[in-house]
Amino acid sequence: MYPVAPVRPITGNLFSSFSLFPPRFPPPHLLALRQVVDLARKLFLTALILFVDTEVGDSKLLRLVIAVIVTAMYLALLALARPFKRPEDLYLACTSNLLLACCFVSGIAIKLCEQGAWLPVTCHAFLGLSTAYDTNVFVIVLTVVMLVVALLVIALRSFTAITTPSIRLASSGREPFLELPVNCNFHCFLSHAWRTGQDQTHTIARQLQLLLPAIRIWLDVDCLEDVGKLEQSVAESACFVIFLSEGYFRSANCRRELYAALATDRPIVAVREADKAKGGATVEELQQECRECCVEVAPKGYAQYRGPSEVLQRVFAEEPIVWVSAKTSALELTTFTPRFAVALGIARDSSQD
């Protein structure tokens, strides 16, 4: 676990979610809507459902069938909308609703085998069980198994979360909540030269996902559908991570991505491969390569481009991070989230007083 310096809590937008598969974190109005829908579901299942078939509803299956449908629909909404900030809350909500749906289905089984309520062959015809006693035993065993499985899943996730190295806030011990800025779908765009940086950037992406499990990374092998939309993909990313290796500036597509980052004024994090055997290069060699190749006049989407000097100023404004592990890069990325950037800025201002 790698702690981040504690910061003062600031309200406002954050990065949304670092991960390849889940959608971005829900906006505040969706979180409020989930609470309203959840309250309505609870009221319906505990009170309003009693008004369904008020005369003989307690001895029929209709209420249980409706309860199963409502619970299943709510479970589907949770899985699709993911209206939780923390993945753990989503897993717990889905697990509890799945168990609730199983309980209602078990209730239907008990009703079908209730003595005196149906024909004697009904229980065996629908469930393959002979008596109400057999059905009750089956339901009890099934319930115990479901609870044990649920507890094992929770325990496994808790153990994984504790033992997996990750970046956490020193103030709370929790992983930083990184909300995406408006109009962004990814936290970072990972730009690299295929010939000399492909393997390293794949490793960076996977390690970043371990250190910051919520991170959403744009990586060509995972996200590229149309090479003509590279500029759009850069614009939809909160920051631009450039993996500097031999031949990066000679790649036309790499320069397209870089010019798009300059045009949209994206924060740039430079990571350098230093091992010559793996396509590495010195800072001086990379800068010379930039002077020779970044000479386009008014490249696509950036008519105000001022030549190689602008690239050198932005990319090499700070010493590029030498690629050893993703921890330094992950810590750097968190500083570009709106919340932590503001907090760190306040800390600097206050230190000057």
Salt bridges, closest charged atoms under 4 A:
ASP38 OD1 - ARG41 NH2 2.72
ASP38 OD2 - LYS42 NZ 3.31
GLU88 OE1 - ARG86 NH2 3.68
GLU114 OE1 - LYS111 NZ 3.61
GLU175 OE2 - ARG168 NH2 3.82
ASP220 OD2 - HIS192 NE2 3.29
ASP222 OD2 - ARG206 NH2 3.27
GLU231 OE2 - ARG256 NE 2.89
GLU246 OE1 - ARG195 NH2 2.59
GLU246 OE2 - ARG250 NH2 1.97
ASP265 OD1 - ARG314 NH1 3.51
GLU285 OE1 - LYS276 NZ 2.55
GLU289 OE1 - ARG250 NH1 3.24
GLU296 OE2 - ARG255 NE 2.62
GLU310 OE2 - ARG306 NH1 3.98
